Every structure is written in structure tokens, then in C-alpha cells.
Amino acid sequence: MFIISRFKSRFLRKMSCFSQVINPITGENTWQEREDDYDYHQEVANAGFGDMLHDWERNQKYFAALRKTIGEMRSAGREVHVLDIGTGTGILSMMALEAGADTVTACEAFLPMANCAAKILEANGAGDKVRLIRKRSTEILIGEDMPRKANLLVAELLDTELIGEGAISIYNHAHDELLTEDALCIPARARCYAQVAQTPLAAQWNSLKTLPNLDGEALLRPPEQLKACQGEAALHDVQLSQLPPSSFRPLTDPVEIFQFDFQRKAPREKQREQLLRLQSKQPGAAEVVFYWWDIHLDDGGDILLSCAPYWAHPDIKELASKGKDLPLANVVPWRDHWMQAIYYIPKPLQLLEAGQAFHLSCHHDEYSLWFDARAEKPAKAVRRHTCSCDLHMTYSRSRIGQMNQSPRNKRYLRYLEESLEAGQSRVLVLGNGCLLGLASSALGAASVKLHEPHRFSRRLLESIVKHNELKNVQFVDKLEEVEASQLASLTHIFAEPYFLNAILPWDNFYFGSLLLKIKDKLSSGVKISPCSARIYALPVEFLDLHKIRAPIGSCEGFDLRLFDEMVERSAEQAVSLVEAQPLWEYPCRALAPPQQVLSVDFSKFSEEMHLKGSIELKHPGSCNGVALWVDWQLTDDGSPRSIVSSGPSEPVTPGEFVQWDMFVRQGVHFPRTTKEAISSLDWSTDFRPLLGELNFSFKPKKP
Ligand SMILES: C[S@@+](CC[C@H](N)C(=O)[O-])C[C@H]1O[C@@H](n2cnc3c(N)ncnc32)[C@H](O)[C@@H]1O
């Protein structure tokens, strides 16, 4: 989606400036020289325009609705004057023109995009036929910017939540000021759906569970304030179809909760609530609401586009028979610009038997939705809830899930149980929200120092220390403040490692940078865990994810290469060669076994490394991505049980779909696509730890 809020008109003046950036690996503030249009390039490159224009179903259905509506208006003897709000590349305006509109006015608020639209319209022979207004629609004046009101509005201003990009106000203003009394709109209407479900997997992303020891006895219990917290109401947008079927139990069928009539002349309400009395299909805890929407593009309701997950998709039978070689979850049209959402119910409601009735209250304001489920009908409107316990406001959903991730926690706890000596060990824990480090206190360590400079994370851990009556824990703000004698007496240094500034898995190498600060003061026998880390690369064939960076070329017969060029120019300046993505949401097949591309020993962290190699592809396919992740080695005993991986959760077999850890984002590099087959991938890694630089390059090689 295009984001206009941070648009700066200064992008046209090309100057460079220095801006302060925290290097996640060194933790240092560094000054980076950047062209002062850097923000603009980031905006353009990361806006995901490509994905939207690769959404063939969206494009085809908008075009079909324009043809149908304009055809019907003309048959009825009406002139057709189209307004395209948020024209982007100008695509919908060009469609309207080709469908026979008398006049087309396009407006675009994001100036670089509007300038690009002007060039695209020109290149497609529509430069003098579409009136382009470089303004927000709410600033348009009839008589000044447009000679007359429009009688057909086409716009694509929707997001995963439907209304998150401000559609309610934009439509209200358009009907008040810019559209005739009898104006039609494409899309004409939207319907929003909710399905109540129990899902221990998603619940794990929303609340902190008790941390058990290896025998299953409680080691750390969450304090009352965490149990009482209602969590954040904000949506959790996910590719819902990719949730493993075994990870959730639907408690209701999908139900329609709101309708938005974009054509209605009366204003669309900025706030609404809907109370539904539902019956559970089976016993379970109402923990979450799955949410999606569909749109009728035309007034007659013939052209429907649904964002439903596969199990609720209206065309699933037809799609499944057409896409026999795809997993069922992937037969529905793919898009990343509109996903589905999970909303967490503030207090899960236990439904003890099938048929039990309960009340689902659904709310929206101008930009967002929230939900609640209760046994009794609520007496008054349920207010949007927010985090009151520090957990949700400090940590991402994937990190909260990771804190609860049992197989992973067990590996760390096994190490701690085997390595700590009760009443003897003195542990320094590095990392944010390191509950496992805190567990070393519950496991009997003589003293535990937690380096936790983050205010809210520290407050959270302090409450856990208090609730669990841990006596020997001390918090440390700055490592420099720890006395040399205390550092010398440490027996263990422990990390997961996890740091709040980390985006890519190896950003957590900050652990190594912290170690360097204290290395000379440590005793020679101190045990450091993890002792090393290995980065692996895996060439893959994505079913869809590569589209977010793939050029469009032509879309429904319109030439959008000028748009591709604009995105490419921005991507060169603003997009890093490896980006973080939660790969469990984006199926891909492995094309080779994973290969190690870097190994870092934390006791020698300052060593620079420059490595090269080649990965031979073992399975035919188009190598449209390289996945990268870190395996943390807790000890050097060589046991697979001492490895905690942020990559695949099952062994990788070339030619098969990769199962990814669902609680971290992996790194992805999108190679320049080539139509020719490649036989191998040459790679090189450059690691300069003291500068915090870790760069990869991948070059496809032809047979
Ligand atoms: C999702 S894109 C759609 C682009 C294009 N219509 C398409 O379908 O490919 C939405 C565009 O609307 C623009 N936009 C959002 N609100 C707007 C407004 N009120 N007036 C003008 N442009 C707006 C954004 O800058 C963005 O370029």
C-alpha cells in the first residue's frame, strides 16, 4: 500500500545529509550519509506496490466492473464522468478510459507517485485524456480542479482491516463534495466477516504462559498483572490460510459483522458496534476472532472479490480443481497487500459444550476494529482495550510466542540444568526480556545479573522476579557499571540471544559486541552460551513471496514499465539486499540442501571474515529467493540438542516445501530473476564485526 503521511516535498532537491542510525550488531549510534530523499525511496521501495499490481484477480475484477458499469450507464443514455481517487500508477483511470468513460479525473496525494502516473498515462497514450490532480481528494475543489462532479467513483483505498487507510472519511467527503446524487462507486459495497476460534498457537502469541522446568513443574509463573491484562486490540495480520489446520478449532461458522455501502449518499458511520448472539459448534475457548472481508465491485453484485482464507472462500471448489498441484491453502488468489487478521479476545471465554450461546461484540471506529466475547450480553459498549502489563507494548507477537515456545525453551533449560551448580554459579544474562536467563535463578544459581537497559522490559522482568520471589537477581543498566571483581567472579554468561533492536536474525550478534566490552575482565573458565552461531543459506522457489519485489511489466494490457523503473531506482538506494520475513506464511520449496555461509565464535567475535562458496541446485525450479537464518550453538559438544535454530523446524529435503519456525522472521534475498535455468548459486559473505557489517552476495550461475 502507498503511505503518504511521511511524504516530504523536499525529495526533489537532491542533497545528502547525515542521519543517526543504531547499528543493531554493535549497538552504536552511527552517522550515515544519505541522500535527503532517502525516506522517499524507502517509502516507494517498501510500499508493496508491486504485490498489489501483481494481484491479477483485483486488476481483472476492477476492469470487469468498470466495463460493466460504464457499459450500463451508457446504455441508459447517461454520460460517464469518472473520478479515480488515489490513482497510483493511473491503472484504474486507464481502464476507465478504455471502458468508454466520457471524462476521467485522477487524483493522487503522494507527489512522486502522481508524477510517475503522469508519465505512465503519457506512455500509454492517455496523457491528454486523463485530468491528473496532484492533491488529496479532500482538497479538490469543484469548479477549480474539476469542472463538474463525477458520477462514477473508482478507488482502491482498502487495507487488511478494510478501513485502516481512512476510507470512511474519504468516501464521506467524496459524496459530500465531489460526486453527483446518483453516483455509482467501484467497489460498491463491502462485507466484513468474523469467525470465532480456539487456537493454542495464536494464544501463544498473545500471553505469557508459565515456564515449566524439564520435569514439567512450574519454574516461573506470570504475575497477576499479566494475567489481568487484556492485551493490545491491534490486529495481527497474517496469511491465515497458512495456519496449520491442526493449530485451530473453529467454534463458529464465519458470520457477517459489518457492511459498508460505498455508494450510499448518507455518511458512513465513523463508529459502530454490532452485538451478535452466536452458538458454539463445539466445546472450546473463544480465544480469537479470524477476520476478513469481501467486496462487490459492481452495483448489481455480480463481481465479487473475497479475501477469505481457503476454508471459507466462496470459490474454493472451483479453485481447488484448477490448482490440483498446489497445497489447498494456496489455491486461493495470493496477495500480501490484503491479508486476513487475528483479533485476540481480551479474556478467552470457555464454552463447555456444543450449542452453548454467547455474545460476540464487534466494534469499529474510523480506522480499526476490536472484538469481545462474553457469556452475558454486555450492558454497555465494550471499549477498545490496551496493554496494561508491559508485555504487549514492548514485544512483538512473534517474540511473545517465542518466549512460550516449549521445544526451544527446553533446549536452553537443559543446558542451564546441566551446566549450573546450585548455590555456586554466578550468571550474567545479556539480552532483552530473557526469561530463560531469569530461570537460572529459579534453578539455583547463586547470583544472576540481568543486563536489561530497556525500561519497560525491565519493569516486566522485575514484576516476574517479585512474583516468583527470586532473591538473588540484580538488574544492570550498563555493563560498564559492573565492577571488575564481579565480572572476574562470573561462572556463566548466558543469552538466547534476543535484542529488541534486532530485525534480521543475525542482528542478535549484538551479544558478541557486548561480550567484547567485558571480555578482558572475565575469568578464563567462564562458560559462554551460546558459544557460537552459524548462518545458513538455502536457495528456494517461493510460490508467491517473490512477487513483492518482481517488476510488473504490463498489467491488463497497460505498460507499467516506468513504474518498475521508479521502484527499482528507489530499491537500489533504500532496500537492503536481505530483508526479514516470517517465512512460515510464504510457502517455498527447497532447491538444495542448506549451506553454511558464516560461522562465528563468540569468544573471538572481533575477527573479520570474508568467505566464498557455491551452492549446487539439486532440484529443478526457479530460484527466486535465498532464505537465511542463524543456528545458535549453546555448547560445543556437537549434539544437535545443543542447537537452537531460527530456520527450518524440520529437516530440509530438496524439492519439498520447507517447514519454518513460526516465532521468528528469517532473512530473504530476492535474486534478480532470470528466465534461464541456473545450476548453482555463488555466494560470498563479508563480516566486519567491529563495524557491525554483515553483507551477503549471491550470483546465479548458468549450467
Ligand atoms: C492502494 S493504492 C491504489 C493505487 C491504484 N489506484 C491501484 O489500484 O493500483 C492507494 C493510493 O491512494 C493514494 N491516496 C490515499 N488516499 C488518498 C486521497 N484521499 N486522495 C488522493 N490519493 C490518496 C495513495 O497515495 C496511494 O497511491
Ligand as a Chemical Component Dictionary entry (heavy atoms), coordinates in Angstrom:
data_LIG
# 
_chem_comp.id                   LIG 
_chem_comp.type                 NON-POLYMER 
_chem_comp.pdbx_formal_charge   0 
_chem_comp.three_letter_code    LIG 
# 
loop_
_chem_comp_atom.comp_id 
_chem_comp_atom.atom_id 
_chem_comp_atom.alt_atom_id 
_chem_comp_atom.type_symbol 
_chem_comp_atom.charge 
_chem_comp_atom.model_Cartn_x 
_chem_comp_atom.model_Cartn_y 
_chem_comp_atom.model_Cartn_z 
_chem_comp_atom.pdbx_ordinal 
LIG C1  C1  C 0  -3.743 1.199  -2.681 1  
LIG S1  S1  S 1  -3.123 2.417  -3.706 2  
LIG C2  C2  C 0  -4.059 2.141  -5.164 3  
LIG C3  C3  C 0  -3.389 2.658  -6.413 4  
LIG C4  C4  C 0  -4.161 2.397  -7.697 5  
LIG N1  N1  N 0  -5.469 3.005  -7.653 6  
LIG C5  C5  C 0  -4.311 0.920  -7.973 7  
LIG O1  O1  O 0  -5.412 0.436  -7.850 8  
LIG O2  O2  O -1 -3.303 0.274  -8.297 9  
LIG C6  C6  C 0  -3.873 3.817  -2.965 10 
LIG C7  C7  C 0  -3.327 5.157  -3.464 11 
LIG O3  O3  O 0  -4.192 6.158  -2.994 12 
LIG C8  C8  C 0  -3.454 7.303  -2.587 13 
LIG N2  N2  N 0  -4.357 8.007  -1.680 14 
LIG C9  C9  C 0  -4.831 7.582  -0.487 15 
LIG N3  N3  N 0  -5.740 8.435  -0.013 16 
LIG C10 C10 C 0  -5.856 9.415  -0.927 17 
LIG C11 C11 C 0  -6.655 10.581 -1.021 18 
LIG N4  N4  N 0  -7.552 10.886 -0.070 19 
LIG N5  N5  N 0  -6.503 11.377 -2.096 20 
LIG C12 C12 C 0  -5.616 11.063 -3.070 21 
LIG N6  N6  N 0  -4.830 9.980  -3.030 22 
LIG C13 C13 C 0  -4.962 9.158  -1.976 23 
LIG C14 C14 C 0  -2.202 6.724  -2.010 24 
LIG O4  O4  O 0  -1.130 7.640  -2.034 25 
LIG C15 C15 C 0  -1.969 5.553  -2.954 26 
LIG O5  O5  O 0  -1.185 5.950  -4.052 27 
# 
loop_
_chem_comp_bond.comp_id 
_chem_comp_bond.atom_id_1 
_chem_comp_bond.atom_id_2 
_chem_comp_bond.value_order 
_chem_comp_bond.pdbx_ordinal 
LIG C1  S1  SING 1  
LIG S1  C2  SING 2  
LIG S1  C6  SING 3  
LIG C2  C3  SING 4  
LIG C3  C4  SING 5  
LIG C4  N1  SING 6  
LIG C4  C5  SING 7  
LIG C5  O1  DOUB 8  
LIG C5  O2  SING 9  
LIG C6  C7  SING 10 
LIG C7  O3  SING 11 
LIG C7  C15 SING 12 
LIG O3  C8  SING 13 
LIG C8  N2  SING 14 
LIG C8  C14 SING 15 
LIG N2  C9  SING 16 
LIG N2  C13 SING 17 
LIG C9  N3  DOUB 18 
LIG N3  C10 SING 19 
LIG C10 C11 SING 20 
LIG C10 C13 DOUB 21 
LIG C11 N4  SING 22 
LIG C11 N5  DOUB 23 
LIG N5  C12 SING 24 
LIG C12 N6  DOUB 25 
LIG N6  C13 SING 26 
LIG C14 O4  SING 27 
LIG C14 C15 SING 28 
LIG C15 O5  SING 29 
# 
